[in-house]
Amino acid sequence: MLSHRGDSGCQGAFYTYDAFTKAAARFPAFGTTGDDRTRRRELAAFFGQTSHETTGGWPTAPGGPFAWGYCRVEEQKQTDPPYYGRGPIQLTHKYNYEQAGRALKRDLVGNPGLVSRNPVVAFETALWFWMTPQGAKPSCHDVITGRWAPGAGDRRAGRLPGYGLLTNIINGGLECGKGQPTAEENDRVGFYRRYCQVLRVAEGANLSCANQTPYAPAGR
């Protein structure tokens, strides 16, 4: 799944299976909720979204652009130093470091670099974000496992269960509600489709957020 993560030009050898399973043990519902199909789909969705966040791929990359997930550990263009994107979900902004640190009982505000130095912590922050509702947003976990149902307001906003809603949760303000998929959203879907094939699971409906109203910005 992540065969190029340690190639030249990538930082991704940092990410290990052992670190992933240690971090996942702190979130026992992750990858264990629902039937076998639901569990596989959650894993495909998690790695689809995080592979986009950490991609090192390009259109003519060996094996295709969707073979290059988990190439990056840190954001290439630092948007909010020192709280720029780090780890599989590219945890960004002080308020996210505060919330993640509080939940994980780690001083991530005082030591944000821990996310890019310790692979277990890196995966913990990604899984914390995945499993935790944020304001009006449901958790990615609840959406992809079918535990969330849209209310009337969500339906009016086009926010229906499916992979596209995960993109809305993670980066909807920039990628959703444009009337057609952005290049970034297409990249997320491409990774997801690849992992669905690898894990032998159907993709499900509503892959795009192009016609979904983004959630209001949180935390600022």
N, C-alpha and C positions, 0 to 999 in steps of 0.2 A: 504493500500500500504506500509506503514512504521510501521507496527504493533509492531516491536521489538526495535524501535529506543530508547526507554527509559528503556530497560531491564538492569538488573545488568551487569556491564562490558561495557556498552555502554554510550556514552556521548550525544546521539542523542536527548534526550528530549529537548535539546537546540533548535532544529528546530521545528518551529510551522507553522501551516497553515496561521495564521495571518501574521507572518513575511514574508512568501512566497508571499502572495497576495500584501502586502505593497511594497515589492521589485519589483514585476512584474508590478505594476502600473507605475514604472519609464520606462518601456520598453513596450509601448502599442501594439507593433506588435507581441510580444511573445504570443503564444497560441491563437492568433486571426487572423492569416493570412491564407487565403485559405478556402477551404470547411471544413465541420465537420470532415471528415476523416483526412485531413491534420493537423488540429488542434490537434486532438487526438494523431496522430502519433508524432507530435512535443513534446507533453507532455510526451509520453512514452519514446521517445529518450532522452529528457533532464533528466528524472528521472532514465533511464537506465544507462547513463554515470555517473551521479553524485552518484548514488547508488554504483557503482563499486568503485568510488573514496573514498567513506566513509564506505565501507562494514565492517561489523563485523562478516560475515558469515563464515561457514566452511562446509565441505561436509556433515556431519551428523547433522547439526544444526536443531533444531525444526522448522518445516515448510519448510525446505530446505534452501540452501545457499542464494537463491535469495529473501528471506523474511527478510533479515538483512541489507538492505540499510539504510544509514543515521545513522549508529551507531557511527561513528567517527566525531569529529569536527576538530581535529588537526592530522597532520601526525604523525605516531607512531615512525618513525625513521627520525629525523630532518635532511633533506639533505642540507639545506642552511640557517642556523640560521643567523639573526632572521627572515629571509624571507622564512621560510619553509611552507609546505602545510597547508592551513586553509580553512575551509568552504566547501560547497558542491562540488566545482570543485577542491578543494585543491590548491588554488592560491599559486604559488611558484616562488621564485627568485625576486630580487629587481626590475628588469625591468617590471615585471608584476604588482607588487605593485604600481610602479610609474604610469604606464598607467591606471590601474584601478582607482587609487586615483585621477588622473587628470580628468578622465571621470565622476567620481562620486562626484567630488569636496569634497574629504575627504583626510586627511593627512595619507595615509596608509604607506608611507615610514617612517614617524616619529612615527607612532603608528600602527604597523602591527597587534598587538594583538587585535585591534578593530574587526578584521574579526572573531575572535573566541570568542569574548565577546558579540557582538551584532548580533542577528540572522537576523535582517533586512539587515545589512551590509554584512553578510555572503552570503545571497541570492543575494544581489545586485552584488557582485563580480562574482558570478557564472553566473548570467544572463548577465552581461557586457561581460564576455568572450564568452558566447554563441552567443551573438548578434553582435559581433564586428569582422570584418575581421582582420587577423594578417599577415601583409606582403603579401606573395604570397598565403596565405591560405584564402579561403572564410570563411564566418561566418557559424557556425553550423546551425543557423536559416535559412540562405539562402539555404543551402544544403537540409535540411530535409523538407522544404516547397516547393521545386522545383523551387526556384528563381535563382539558379545557374546552369549554363551549362558548362560542361568541354570543355576546349580548346584542340587543337591538342596535346600540350605537356602533358596535364593531361591524355588524352586517351592513349598516348604512355606509360605513367607511371601507367596505370591501375586505375587511380583515377576517378571513376564514381560515380554518385549520389547514395546515400544510407547510411545506418547506419554505414557501415564500414569506409566511408570517415570521419565521425565524430571522430571515434577512431584515424584516421590518423591526424586529426587536433589537437586533444587533446594530444596524446602521441605516434605519429607515429614512432618516432625515435627508440623507444624501443619495440613497439608491432607490427609494420607493415612490410611488405616486406620480411617475413621469409619463404615464400613458404607454410606454414601451420599455422593455428591459434595458437597463444601463449595461455597459461593458462589465462593470464590477459584478452586477447581479448575474449576468450570464456566466461569469467565471465561477461564482458560488454554485450555480446549478450544474455546471460542467463537472466540478469536483464531486458533487453529490451523486450525479448519475454514474460516475466511475465507481464510487464506493458501493453504490447499490448493486452494480454488476459484480464487483468483487465479493460482496457479502450475499449475493443471490437473493435480493429482496426487491419487491416492486416499489417504485418511487412514490406512489400515492398521488393525490390531486393537489392543485394549487401550488405549483412550484414557483410561480412568479409573484412579486409584490408590485408590479408595474401599475396596477389599478387599485392599490391599497393606499389609503390616507396614512401618512406616517404618524407615529405617536408624537406627542408633544415632547420637547427636550426635557430631560430629567437631570436633577442634581446641581443645577447652576443657579 
